[in-house]
Amino acid sequence: MKTAVDIYKLLPKTNCGTCGMPTCFGFATKVGAHMASITACPNLSDAAKTALVEELEDQQPARGTVYEQALVSLRPKIAALDFAKTAAAFGADLKDPDTMELIFLGDKFRITRDRIIDTNGKEPVPFISILIYNHLSMPNPPAPAGEWITFSSVPASHAKDKAWAGHVEEVIARHFTGNVEGLKAACERLGGKPADIKGSHDIAYEFRFFPRYPVLLQFYDAVPSEDFPAQCRLLLDKTVDKYLDIESIVVLGEEFAGRMTGRV
């Protein structure tokens, strides 16, 4: 059975993003978890593609992917929550003692004690459910502080600084270089609101990843004459670590970058 590392060794390692993931290793992880097809990589050599397609098609999915296993472990924790208290703390809409609705990246999800469904009655992909569960599992979140900080200022973020820069901010900056109007359109499509923030940025938009999880995007377009590349800063509320663990913050940032650039 091929692991994510085995699959990654056969990939081109260009991190081109054509497959929908910002990195080749992220794509390998999804393929290994049966959440993506190896044929989504357009730069795979014919020999590697033939070998992997045959093996992965014959390979039966493992008894529960990593994501599914994580969901199994999280559901009892959600089932035990006081939904009325949780809804009030996280800005969800309490429908009844066992049901609440929560906005996540502009989409509405219904959370019950045993599952999450979208407005079409379908369960989202496992990692989306995990992000929502991890958010709702955080104990006693404070009100947003109204003070913006960089990702590197979040406690315990040091090991993930490069991932945040490379998989989130740089992905957005590269995609919208020289296209400020395109970025404005993408921000508005995802529910962003223009932010009146002083600074030298070209645009600034505020988002709500969750009802009480504000994020500020600032974009500085490239200036070729000064050899200045485009830059994107995604700032977080000072209380962000009380609303999500550090791993989930990065995954959420990657999902946002993917939606902004049309990769997911």
N, C-alpha and C positions, 0 to 999 in steps of 0.2 A: 504494500500500500504506500503510495507516494505521500510524503509529508509536505508541508508548505515549503520547508527548506529544500527538499528534493526538487520540487517544481521550480522554485526560484533559481536554482542552479542552471536550469535549462532555458530560462527567460533571457531576453537581450540585455536587461539591466539598464535600459535607457531612461526609465521613468518618464516616458513620453506622455502618459496620461490618456492615450487613445482608448484604452480598455475601460475607462471610467474611474480608475483608481489613480491617485497621485503618484504612487510608487509601484515598482514591479513586485516588491515583497508584499505589499498590501494586496495586490492582485493574486499572488500565489496563495496567500492566506485564504482568500475567498474561494479560490478554486479548490483548495484542499478541504474546505468546509462545505463543498458542494453548493456554494452560493453564486458561482460564476462558471462560465464555460471557458476552457483553455483557448477555444477558437476566437475569443474576443481579443486576443493579442495579435495584431496584424504583422508584427515584426518577428514572430517566432520562425525559426528555420524550418524548412519542410521536414527534415529528419526528426527534429524535436517534436514538431506538431504531430507527425504520424505516430511516434512512440507514445506520446502523452494522451492523444485522443483515444487510441486503442486501449491503453491501460485504464484510463479514467472512466471510459464508457463501460468497461467490464467490471470495474470496481464498484461494489455495492456501498452505499453510504454507511459510514460508521454508525454505531448505535448511538445516535444523538450527536450532533455537531457540538463544538465548543460553545457556540451561542445557545443552542437548545438546552445544553446542560446548565448553562448559566441561568436561563429562564426558569428551569425546574427549581433551582436553588433560591431564586428570588420570589417566586410566586407565594410561598408560605409567608414570607415577610410582608408582602403587600396585603395578603388576606387578613393578616392580624392587625392592620392599621385601623385607627379610628377615622373613618372616611370624612366625617364632618370636620374634625380637627385638621386633617390633612388638606382638605379642600380649602379651608380658610387660610392655612399657612402658605399654600402654594398658588393661590389665585385660581383654583379650579372651580367648576360649577357643580355643586352637589345636586344630583338628580333624585337620589333616595339613599337610605342608609348604606346601600351596597353598590352604589354607582356614582361616578363623577366623570365630568368631561374636562379635558385639559387641552389647551392650544400648545402645539409643539411645532416650531418653525413655520407658523402660519397655518398649519393643518389641525383639524379637530379630531381628538381621539377620545373614545369612551373606555373608561377603566372600570372593570368589575373586580370582584375578589378572585376571579380565576383566569381572566384574560383581558387583552386590549384589542379593540377593533376600531377601524376608521369609519368614516361616514357612509361607506359602501358596505359596511358589515364584515369587512375582511380584516384579518390580522396583519399588521405590518411585518416587514422583514424582522427577524429576531433582534438585530442590534438596535433597531429603533425602539422596540419594546424594552430592551435592557436599559437604554438611556432614560426612558420615562420612569421605569422602575427605580433606577438608581437615584434619580432626582427626587421622587416621592419618598424614598427611604431615608433621606438626609434628616437628621434630628433637629428640631427647633430652629429652622432657618430664620435669621433676622430680616428685617426690612432692608431693601437695597440701600446702600450708604449714599448713593449719588456721587461717588468719587471714582473716577476712572483710573485703572491701573493697567500696566502691560502684563502680558502672560508671565514674563520672567519674574514679576513681583508677586505672583501667587505662591503661597507657601508650598514647598516640596515640588516646585515645577522644574528645577534645574535639569533633571534627567530628560525632560521632554521639550526643552527650549528649541532644539534643532528641529524636532518633529513639527512643532507649532509654526516655526518660521518657514520651513521647507514645504510642509504639506498644507498649510492654510494661507498665511499671508503672501508668500511668494507665488503660490498658485494663482491667487486673485490678481496680484500685481502684473505677472507675466501675461495673463489672458487679456487684461484690459489696457495694456500699454498703448497709448495713443488713441484710446477710445473711451473718453470720459462719458460721453453721451450713452454709450452702450452699458457702462457701469451704472449710470443713473437708472436706466431702464431695468436692469437686473435687480437693483436695490428695491425699486418700487414694486417689481413683480413679486418679490419675496416679502413684501410688507414693510420695508424700511421707510422711515420718515426723515426728511431733511433735518439735520441738526444745526442749530445756530451756535457753533463752536468757533472761537477765535483761533487763528493759526494760518499757516501758509499752505495748507492742504487745498486741493482743487475741489473736492467734495467731502462731505461728512454726512453719514446716515446712521440713525439709531434703529436698532432692531430689538425685538423681544423673542429670544429663542424659546423661553417659557414665559408665562405671564409676569413673573417676578424675577426674570433673568435678563437684564438689559445688556446690550452690547453696542459699542460704537465703532463704526468703520470710518477710517480716514484714509483718503487716497491722494497720493502725490504723483502726478503723471511724469513721465520721462521728459528730460530736457536734453536732447541729443547734442546740442551745441556745447553743453557744459559737462557732457559725459555722465549725466545723472540718470540712473535707471528708475523706472516706476517703482513706487513703494506703497505697500498697504499696511496699515496698522489696525489691528482688531483689538480694541480696548475692552476690558471687562470691569464690572462693578467690583469694588473692594471686597464685597461679601461673597464672591463667586465660589470660593471653596466650601461655603456652607450650603451650597445648592447642588454641587456635583463633586465627585472625586476627580483627581487630576487626570486619570486615564480617560474618563468619560468626557472631560472638558476637551481634550485633544480630539477624540472621536467625533464629538459634536462639531468642533471647528472644521474638521475634514469634511463632514457631511454638508456643512454650510458652504464651504468653498466649492464642493462638487455641484451643489445646486446653483450657486452663483454663476459658474462657468458652463453650466449645461452638461456636466459630465454624469450627473445622476438625476 
